[in-house]
Amino acid sequence: MIMPEGAAEKGRLYFIDNIRSFVIVQVVILHAAVTYSGLGMWYYREAAALEPLTTLSFGIIQSFIQAYSLGLLFLVAGYFVPASFRRKGAGRFLRDRAVRLGVPALIYMLIINPAILYYVMSLSAVAPLPAPGGFYLGYLLGLQFLGGSGPMWFAIALLIFSAAYAAARLLRGDPEKRDEEKAEGAEGVEGAGGAEGAGEEATLPRHREVIALILVIAAAAFAIRLVQPIGTAVLNMQLSFFASYVALFVVGVAARRRRWLARIPYPFGIVWLKAALVGGTAFWLALFLVGIGPEGEISMINGGLRWQSAAYALWEAFFCVGACLGIVVIFRERFNSGGRLARFMADNSFAVYFFHPVILILVTAALRGFAWHPLAKFAVAAAVAVPLCFVASELVLRRIPVVGRVL
């Protein structure tokens, strides 16, 4: 999510910059879909009775984006952690992380989130609104801000993961320092076909390791959802999805030492992407059309001791891992450059992630009066909000002195 620390121009990994930008666009699209489908958690949703085909369409869009997007961000975030820790040491590493991740999260929780809540309240208010000052005081004294991180839950989770990594490294010492130094030295020559040098001798993942990762994520997700089903949150953390987040962060850390992102063969990644797209789509449709049925209760996949929940956890893990592998190799081979548009998007990606709720809610609120089909409103809202978010970030948000320093 945040810009790679130490990614100087000489060794900048453009394909990872571009993956980050791509995924953040997907996040904005996902939240636009939630607005009109009513499926999922979001600030502002337009209630509508959806016919089965529309519900199915939104279900495909949201399920597929949700399955891989944030997990892929944790993967690429984990990739930069080992070298940053080794270069800075534990103290500076944690201080920098607290500033780069904690400060934006606090700004969001204390300023952006209450402003959004008050605005959304005004959209549907049938009684006089409370005074802004009284509302904000209640927000603080009622400790609502603790669960008010919005999309910045990602930054908080990444800060927690980074602290756990630092603790583990301090406890076990640094036996992998030499491998990381070799990987760091070879980083500048990473390219479309990989690089020669340090890390080449490390074993690449095989199909059986990928399958094992899928099964571990699926089993963990199913277990978590016995007590924290999809649709629930603890301080805005949807723990039901954290099995893939934790696993892929760990994979990202391991990938740095072994230089997997530069070395995974293109055909290997494409095989898994095709499996995810073809087999995953068939799996998803079978689950929803047979396991649930057009008139069934969708909550059966959310958690509990149900075969539907287990099947959905397995589908989600399968699609997530396959999509991540495929996206990494495609972007490494095809989108590993930093043109003007790519650099513009990379420079603004974190700010867009931080501020997109404001822009998206303003856009969707402006469309309230249009009696269009929900899928049409979703398409228009996404098409308008995505570029507007990047423009607002470049021209306004990142020019604010304090905010611009951490975004």
N, C-alpha and C positions, 0 to 999 in steps of 0.2 A: 504494500500500500504506500508507505512512505518511500521517498527516493532512496535508492541504494546508497548507504553510507560509503564514502570513499570511492564511488564510481566515477572516477575522473574521466574526462573525455577520451583519453587514450585507451582505456580499457572498459569503456562503458558497454554494458550488455543491452544493446538496443532491443533485442527480441524480448527481454524481460520487461523493459519499459513499455513495450507495445502490448504485451500480455496484460500488464496492469491496467493500461488504458482501456483495452477491450473489455476486461471483466467489469470495470467500473461503469462503463456504458450499459452492460448487462444488468447491473444492480439498479440503475435508474429505470430501465425498462421493466424490471421485475416489480418495483414499487408502483409504477404506473399501472401494471396489470392488477395488482392487489386493489388499487383504488376502484376499479370497475368490476372486479370479480367478487369482491367480498371474501375471498379465500386468503387468509393470512392476517398478519398484524401490521397495521399502518395507521397513521394519524387520521387521515381523511378517506372515507370510503363512501361511494354513492350506492345506496341500497337499490337493488333492482332484482326482479324475478327473472332469472336466466333460464332459457330453455336448455335441454340436455346437451345439444351440440355446442352451444356457447360455453357452458360449464366445462365440457371436455376440452375445448380449445384453450381456455384459460388454464385449465389444469395441466395441460402439456407444457405451455409456456412457462408457468411458474415452477412446476416440479423439476423440469429439466435445468432451468437456470439455477434454482436453489440447490440442486444436487451437487453442482461442481464449482460454482462461482467463488464463494468465500473460501472453500477448501483450497482452490488454486491460489488465492491470494495468500493464505497461510503458508502454502508450499514455497512460493517465491520469497515471502518474508523470512521464513526460516533459512533460506539459502544464504542470506547475507549476515546472519547472526554470528557464526563461528569466527569469521575473519574480523568482524567488528569487535568482538569480545577480546580476541587475542591482541589486536592492535591497541585497544584502549585500556585494557585491564578491567576488573570487575567494577570498581568504584565509578570510573568515568563512563563505562558502558551503561550502567544503571542510571546514572544522572542524565546522560544524554537521552536515553530512552524515556525517562520520566518527563523530560521537556518536550521531546518530539511527539510523544504519544499521550502523555498525561495532561499536558497543558491544553491541547485542542479538545480533549474530552471534557475537561472542566469548563472551558469556554462554552462548549455545546450544552452541557448540563445546566449551567447557571444563567445562560443568556439565550441561546438559540431555542432550546426546548421549551421553556416557559412562554416565549413569544409565539411559537407555533401553537401551543396548546390554547393560548388565549385567542389567537386568530381563528382557529378551528371552532372554538366555542362560539365565537361571534357569528359563524356561518349558519349555525342551527339554533341560535338562541331564540327562545320564545318569551323569555323574561329578561328584565334588565341585567346586563352584565355586571359583575362585581367591578369595583374600581381597580385599575391595573396595579396600583400599589398594594392594595389588600390582597389581590390574587397572588401577586408575587411573594408577599410575606407568608401567605398560607402555603405556597409551594415550597418555600424554604423550611418553615417551622414544621410542616407536615412530613418533611424528609422525602418529598416526592422527587427531588433532584437526584436521589440515589439510584432511582430507576429511570432517569431521564437522559440517558446517554444516546438515545436514538441510534443511528448507524455507527456512532462512535464506540459502541460496544466492542467493535473490532479492535480499536486502538487499546482499549482496556484489557481485552483478552490477550492481545499480542504483548502488552506490557507484563502481564502475569506469566505468559509463556517464557518471555525473555528472562524474567527474574528466576524462574524455575531452572532455565538453562544455566544461568550464572551460578546458582547454588550447586547444581550438579557438577559443573566444571571445578568449582572450588573444592568440593568434597573429594573428587577423584583425581585431582591434579590435571595435567595437560599432556597425556601420552600421545595425542594426535597432532601436536604442534607442528612437527616436521611435515606431515601430510598436508596440513592446511597451508603451510608456507609454500610448498610446491604448487598447490592448487592456485594460490594467490599469484604466484609468479607467472603461471601459464594463462591467467585470466585474460590478459590483454590480447592474446591471439585467438580467443574464442571466435568462431565464425560459423558460417553456414554449415560447414562439414565437420565441426568439432575442432580440436587442437591437439597438437603433439606436446609431449612434455609430462609434467608431474600428473599423477593420477591415472595415467593410461593403463597401469598394471592392475588397477582396482577392478574387481569383478562387476560386470554390468548386471542389472536385474534381469532375471529370466521369467518366463511365463509363470512358472510355479510360484515365484516370489510375489508376482503381481496378484495371482489368485489368492495367495495367503493373506496379502494385505487387504484385499476385498473382503475376505471372510472375517478377518479381525474387526474391520470397521463395521461390517454388518452386525456381527454378534454384539459388539459394544453398543451400537445404536439401539438395537432391540432391547438390551438390558437397561440402558438409560431410560428408554421410553416406557418401561414398566412403572417408573415413578415420576418421570418428567415427560409426558407425552407431547407430541407436536402441538403447538398452539399455547403452550405454557412457557413462562419465563421466570427467572430469578434475577432480580435487579436488571431487567432487560436483557439478560443472557438466555437465549433459547438453547438450553443444555441438550435438548433432543438432537441437535445437529453437531454437537461438539466432538463426537467420535471421529468424524472425518477431519475436523479442524486440528485436533491434537495429533492424529496420526500423520497428516500431511505436513504439519509443521516439523515433526520429527524427521520425516522423509526429506524435507528440504534441508535440514541440518546435515543429514547424512549425505545428501546429494552434493553439498559443497565440498566435502572432503574427498569425495570420489569423482567429482566433476561429471555427474550423471547428466545434468542438463545439457552439457556440450557433447556428450558421448553416446547417449541413447540412440541407437540406429533409427533412422527415419522410417524404414519399413516396420520396425517393431512398434513404434508409436502409432503408425497408421492402422496397423492390424487391430490394435485395441480401440482406436477411435471408431473404426468401421463396426467393430463388435458392439460398441456402446450405442452407436446411432441406429444400427439395424436391429441387432438383438435386443438392445435396451428399449427401443420403441415398441417392438413386438411384446416384450415382457410387460411393459407399462400398460399397453392397451389390454392385454390379457387379464392383468390384475384388476383393472378398473371396470372392464366390461363383463368379466366372468366372476371375479372374486367379490366385486361390489355390486355391479349391475347399474343400469342407467337410473334406477330409482332407489339405489341403495344408500346406506349411510356412510359418507366418506370418512367419518371419524374412526371407522374400523381400522384404517391404516395408521392412525396416529399413535397407537401404543396399546399396551396390555397384552395379555396372553391370548393373542389371536394369530392365526396363520397369516392373515392379511398384513398385520404389522410386521411380522418377520419377513414376509415376501417383499414388502415395500422397503424395509431396511436393506435387504439384499440387492434389490434393484438400484436403490440410491447409491450404495457403495460401488456397485458394478459400473454404473454410468459415470460416477464421479471420477474413479480411477482411470477408466478408459478415456474419458474426455480430457483429463489433465495430461495424460501421456500424449494424446494426439495433438492438443493445442500447443504443447511445448515444442514438439518436433516441427510442426507446421510453421510456427512463428520463428523458430531458429533458422529454418531453411528458406522461408519465403518473406518474412517480415523482420529481418535482422539489420535494419538500417534506420537512420535517424533523419528523415526528411523534415521539412518545415512543419507540416501538419503533425507528424508523429511527435516531434519535439514539443510542439504547442500542447498536444494532448498529454504527454508525459509530464510536462512541467505543471500542469493544472489538475492532474488526476486526483491527488489527495484532497485538494481544495474542493473539487467537484463532489467527491464522496462526502466530505464534511458538510457542504452547504446544499446539496441537491434536494433535501426535503423541502426547504423554503421555496425554491424555484418550482419544483413539481407541484406543490400544493397550490401555489399561486396560479399556475397554468390550469390545473384541474378545476380549481374554483371558478376561474374565468369561463370554463366550458360548461358550467352547471346548467345554464339556460338552454343548451342545445339538446334537442330530443333525438339524438342519434343512437344507433345501435351501440351497446357497450364496447364491442370490439373495434368499431370505428372511432369512438371517443378515445379508447386506449391508444390506437395507432397514432391519432393526431397529437394526443398529449405527449407521447414518447418522442415523436418526431420534432415537436417544438421544444420540449424540456431539455433534451440532451444537448443540442448546440447552445441553447440559452445558458445552461449551467457552465459550459466551458467559457463562453464569452463573459459571463458575470464574474467568473473566477479571475480571468485575465485582467479585465478592465476595472474591477471593483475590489473583490475580496482580498486578493494577494497584494493590493496596494495599501491596505490598512496596516499601519506600522506594526503593532503588536501581533496581529493575526498573521500578517504576511511572513513573519519570521519563523513561525512554526508550521506553515502550510507550504 
